[in-house]
Amino acid sequence: MNLPEDAARRILERPVDDAYRAHWAERLRRPPAAVESPDASALVFRVGAEWLAVAAAMVDSVAPMASVHRVPHRSGGALLGVVNVGGRLVPALSLASMLGIDEARGAVVTGRHVFARLLVLDCAGQPCALPVAELKGLVRYSGAHLAAPAATIDKGLGRQLAGVLSHDGLLVGVLDPGLLAGHCTGLLR
């Protein structure tokens, strides 16, 4: 005699009371809740302590962190210089400087390895490399689920956000692709 199998059989074959049947009959009778299908995707990353996302359509590539070479009379502020990404020179821009994020205040990471990367974006046909502290990955979401940024958010960052997305217990600021592309190309003029 196999006791675990007999115990499992007794649990599955036990009589069910009327309240339990009525509860499940009502629950199964209801139409399924309207589930909004994802209509957008974004790459989630961290700059300083801020979790941000950029539309996946803007992402050209992700590259290992590389040395940034200053451009005479142009470097400083948001324009860091140029960086070699896969054999091509790409302007390196500081998203932290553009959005007013304090990079020194990084998120505390425990129990896993975190690697800084270069996020190469296609900003209106112009590739731009943005150093990021950490990549979380791609997320699909419904644009209807974006919340408005809090009124207390830093104005530099708040102006660039299309909305805020809740993902894996994080509040992620989704950057407006048009504003970000315009800001990046404007720095290169």
Secondary structure, 3 states (H helix, E strand, C coil): CCHHHHHHHHHHCCCCCHHHHHHHHHHHHCCCCCCCCCCEEEEEEEECCEEEEEEHHHEEEEEECCCEECCCCCCECCEEEEEEECCEEEEEECHHHHHCCCCCCCCCCCCCCCCCEEEEEEECCEEEEEEECEEEEEEEECHHHCECCCCCCCHHHHCCEEEEEEECCEEEEEECHHHHHHHHHHHCC
